[in-house]
């Protein structure tokens, strides 16, 4: 047991089922939780707060949900009946030495932190978290594709755009289901790895001449890689699942105008496998906290 968290006050601001599992683990490790926007079981070590300001007051650590905030400062909080806002005034209440953890920070939060010369830990950028989260992300993306299509993954032409942590897992799972996988990447090292893994490899430039073969397109790139001009070349029955962070890499307005099935599906771990995703957080967050506070 990581007794270094014994008696530590940890503010949990909003979130979803993943945070409930994380809270259970932090309580087991002896932490005192100051929470807002989540249903909790009665426990002397869990204090439900009425405001975000109250939750961060006196906290040794502040933990925001994996999606963080939107571009207006609204905290992701699926259980909360009222909006939870992270304002500049609330940020000013958090002492400089208090670590702030978040899954992935959008520009609003990044600017809020940078303006105060604060350091923030983005959990989703840590390799072991991102790789483990790629498993439910890939499973969820494939599930969505199967639900929206009239054909099987087996025997299909499936394109995976981007060969990072999620792209690698997606390509492997699709291949395991019997798909002919074409993986699209920019870097020569990634293209070599794609070839080594037994997939078809192509660059984003070459994709323009091949995209009409796709039955399924899975995008993992948070950049406009599926513009209107390219979407005009795909099959009418293609299914596009975009798991890149909002707004994704697909021109969804053009896709709608063309009558294409295109789904933006960020944050799949918390939606399709919240227990698994929560277990991942429970495994890594305690060590992140002790490292950030220099307690290792």
Helices and strands as residue ranges (DSSP letters): G 3-5, E 9-13, H 17-28, E 32-36, E 46-48, H 52-56, E 61-64, H 88-93, E 99-102, H 107-114, E 120-122, G 123-125, H 127-148, E 157-161, H 165-176, E 180-184, H 188-197, E 200-202, H 204-207, G 211-213, E 216-219, H 228-231, E 239-242, H 252-257, E 261-264, H 268-272, H 274-292
